[in-house]
Amino acid sequence: MIKAVLFDYGGTLVQPRRPWEEVKPKAVAAPYALLRRHGLKMPYSKYLKLNDSVFDRYSELEKQTESDVPDIIKYREMIGILFPSNSKVWCERVAAEANDAFWDVAKANFVLEKGARRCLVELKSMELRLAVVSNHHNQEALNTHLAQLGIKSYFSRVVVSSRVGFMKPDRRIFAMCLSSLRAQPPEAVFVGDSMRYDIEGAKRAGMTTVLIGKDDRSDKHEKPDFTVVSLTEVPKIVSSL
C-alpha cells in the first residue's frame, strides 16, 4: 500500500517560462545593482568576472564531490572580496540580500506545471504524505516559491540537496525524506522528469517511479515504472498500486 508520494521540483512541479540562458544575465545583474546601492564602485564587467570565477570554482567542487553548495556561501565569499573592510555582520547581511536578489529573479521565471495543483489535491484527498526532494542551491528560495505558488501546504517535507549535504541520485537523500515521512521505499512513489537524478536514483532507493515527459538519457538497466505526459495521471497510478 502506498503511503507517500515524493516530487522533484524544477521540470516536474514547475516549468521555466524562458530558457535559463536568457534569464541568467538579469539574475546575475540583480545582486550587482543591490551592491551598487551599498557603495560598490566596481564596473559591471569586472564584477561579472569575479562572479563567474567564484561560481565556476564551486561548480567544479560540486562535480568532484557530487554535492550542491548553498549559494549563500558563494555570495559571502564575494562580499568579503568586494568589501574587505566592512564588519562580518554587515557582510553577512549584504550577502543574504545579494543571494535573495539573484533568486528573486530566478524563481520568478518558473510557473506551476499545468495540472500540478489538481494532482496534489487528489493525492491529499487519498490521505497520502507528500514531499519535495530537489537538487537546489537555496532552500529558503525554494520554500518561498512553493508558498508563492500556493502549494507549500500540501507538502509534509521539503528536502533540498544543499541543506542535507548530498544530492540526487544519491539514495541517502531519498531515504532521509522517507524516514521523515515514516514510510518505507516500497510504500512510496517518486515523480520526476530526469532519468539520471530522479528515476534511476529513486529506483535504486527501492521506490516506484513515475517519469513525467520524455528523457532518453538512461541506461538499459533502469527504466521508469510508469511514464506520463501530465501530473494529473499520477493519482490514478498511485491508487492502482
Secondary structure, 3 states (H helix, E strand, C coil): CCCEEEECCECCCEEECCCHHHHHHHHHHHHHHHHHHCCCCCCHHHHHHHHHHHHHHHHHHHHHHCCCCCHHHHHHHHHHHHCCCCCHHHHHHHHHHHHHHHHHHHHHCEEECCCHHHHHHHHHHCCCEEEEEECCCCHHHHHHHHHHCCCHHHCCEEEEHHHHCCCCCCHHHHHHHHHHHCCCHHHEEEEECCHHHHHHHHHHCCCEEEEECCCCCCCCCCCCCEEECCHHHHHHHHHHC
